[in-house]
Amino acid sequence: MTTRLIFIRHGITEWNKQKRYCGHIDVSLSKQGKAQAKKLRKRLKPVKFDKIYCSNRRRAIQTANIIFPGARITKLSALREINFGAIEGLRHDEIMEKYALAYKKWLENPYKGRIPKAELMQVFKKRVQGAIEKILYSGRGKIIAVVCHGGVIGIFVSSMLKSRNFWRYVPAAASATVVDFKNGRPRIKSFNQI
């Protein structure tokens, strides 16, 4: 029996366009992000989803509501983006003024580097894995949409592949990543499909 998870990253926000770190702060989709979600809705229309889960952040909820109008959507706080702590809302240049050393170390190795007041990568990984395990447990043999954030998908995929290169697996806005689970083993069918 195969369970299929289709991870959907939310559409772009104004903060994404401005290259601001947006983790737990609750921002909305931009006009472009809403258009991206509508395009993705057309692409996913042939798929018959059994369940839909979503982060409880506005940008993910808006994306889910556009892609799955009128559907029952289960919101999970555990699917939120990583909490970027002191750098939430800041751009690269602003971070370099205030937290240059910590930021550089964190970019080089997010598992060892530490941003002040930010969620540790190990904690984030555990939170996301716990949410995915609950989703899989309640949806065996189903096709399930998981509308969430780039970091959530990145930490899940990099962990699944036993890679410490988290950044490589953060997909683009309004993309879909398909992961099949058979006999408890995950396999990526497609990654970062726009």
C-alpha positions in Angstrom: 0.0 0.0 0.0 1.4 3.4 -1.0 0.7 6.7 0.7 1.5 9.7 -1.4 2.3 13.1 0.1 2.3 16.1 -2.2 4.2 18.9 -0.5 3.1 22.3 -1.8 5.1 25.4 -0.9 2.9 28.5 -0.5 2.9 31.2 -3.2 5.3 34.2 -3.0 4.8 37.0 -0.5 6.0 40.6 -0.6 8.5 39.7 2.0 9.8 36.8 -0.2 10.2 39.3 -3.0 12.1 41.7 -0.7 14.2 38.8 0.5 13.1 39.2 4.1 13.3 36.2 6.5 9.7 35.2 7.2 9.3 32.3 9.5 6.6 32.6 12.2 5.6 36.1 11.3 2.2 35.9 9.6 2.2 37.6 6.2 -0.2 37.3 3.3 0.4 36.1 -0.2 1.2 38.9 -2.7 -0.8 39.3 -5.9 1.8 37.3 -7.7 1.6 34.6 -5.0 -2.2 34.3 -5.5 -1.7 34.0 -9.3 0.9 31.3 -8.7 -1.5 29.3 -6.5 -4.2 29.6 -9.3 -1.7 28.1 -11.8 -0.8 25.3 -9.4 -4.6 24.6 -8.9 -5.0 23.9 -12.6 -1.9 21.6 -12.6 -3.1 19.7 -9.6 -6.8 19.5 -10.6 -6.5 15.9 -12.0 -5.3 14.6 -8.6 -8.0 13.3 -6.3 -6.8 14.3 -2.8 -8.1 12.3 0.1 -6.9 14.8 2.8 -5.4 18.3 2.9 -3.2 19.6 5.7 -1.8 23.1 6.0 0.4 25.2 8.1 -1.6 27.7 10.2 0.2 30.7 8.8 -1.8 33.0 6.5 0.3 32.5 3.4 -0.1 28.7 3.5 -3.9 28.9 4.3 -4.4 31.3 1.4 -2.5 29.0 -0.9 -4.5 26.0 0.2 -7.8 27.8 -0.1 -7.0 28.9 -3.7 -5.8 25.4 -4.7 -8.6 23.6 -2.9 -11.6 25.9 -2.9 -14.3 24.7 -0.5 -12.3 21.7 0.7 -11.9 20.6 4.3 -8.4 21.7 5.3 -6.7 20.6 8.6 -4.4 23.3 10.0 -1.4 22.2 11.9 0.9 24.6 13.8 3.7 22.0 13.6 3.9 22.7 9.8 4.9 26.3 10.4 8.2 27.6 9.0 11.2 27.6 11.2 11.2 30.5 13.7 14.1 32.7 12.5 14.3 34.6 15.9 16.2 37.8 15.8 16.4 37.9 12.0 12.6 37.6 11.3 11.6 40.4 9.0 15.2 41.4 8.2 17.0 41.4 4.8 20.5 40.1 4.2 22.1 43.6 4.5 20.3 44.4 7.7 21.3 41.0 9.2 25.0 41.6 8.3 24.9 44.9 10.2 23.5 43.3 13.4 24.4 39.6 13.4 27.1 39.1 10.8 29.2 36.5 12.6 26.3 34.3 13.8 24.5 34.7 10.4 27.6 33.6 8.4 28.1 30.5 10.7 24.4 29.6 10.4 24.4 29.9 6.6 27.5 27.7 6.4 26.0 25.1 8.7 22.5 25.7 10.0 22.8 22.7 12.4 25.8 24.2 14.2 25.4 27.9 13.7 22.9 29.7 15.9 20.8 32.8 15.3 19.8 34.6 18.5 16.3 33.6 19.7 15.8 31.3 16.6 14.5 27.8 16.7 17.3 25.3 16.6 17.5 23.1 13.4 17.3 19.9 15.5 14.1 21.2 17.2 12.6 22.3 13.9 13.5 18.9 12.3 11.8 17.0 15.2 8.7 19.2 15.0 8.3 18.6 11.3 9.0 14.9 11.4 6.4 14.6 14.2 3.8 16.3 12.1 4.5 14.2 9.0 4.4 11.0 11.1 0.9 12.0 12.4 -0.2 12.8 8.8 1.0 9.4 7.5 -0.5 7.5 10.4 -4.0 9.0 9.8 -3.8 8.7 6.0 -2.4 5.2 5.1 -2.9 4.4 1.4 -4.2 8.0 0.7 -3.1 10.9 -1.5 -2.5 13.8 0.9 -1.7 17.5 0.2 0.6 19.2 2.7 0.6 23.0 2.1 3.5 24.5 4.0 6.8 26.4 3.7 10.1 26.0 2.0 12.0 25.3 5.2 9.5 22.5 6.2 9.9 20.8 2.8 13.7 21.4 2.9 14.2 19.9 6.4 12.0 16.9 5.6 13.6 16.1 2.2 17.2 16.7 3.4 16.5 14.5 6.5 14.9 11.8 4.3 18.0 11.8 2.1 20.3 11.9 5.1 21.8 15.1 3.9 23.0 18.0 6.0 22.7 20.3 3.0 19.4 21.8 4.0 19.6 24.8 1.6 19.7 22.5 -1.4 16.3 21.1 -0.7 14.3 24.4 -0.1 11.9 24.5 -3.1 10.6 27.5 -5.1 7.4 29.2 -4.2 4.2 27.5 -5.4 6.0 24.3 -6.2 5.0 20.7 -5.6 7.2 17.9 -4.3 5.8 14.3 -4.4 7.0 11.7 -1.9 5.6 8.2 -1.9 5.7 6.0 1.2 5.6 2.2 0.7 6.2 -0.2 3.6 7.3 2.9 5.7 10.0 3.8 3.2 9.9 7.2 1.5 10.8 7.8 -2.1 10.9 11.1 -3.9 8.9 10.9 -7.1 9.4 14.6 -8.1 11.0 17.6 -6.4 10.3 21.3 -6.8 7.9 21.0 -9.8 6.5 24.5 -10.7 
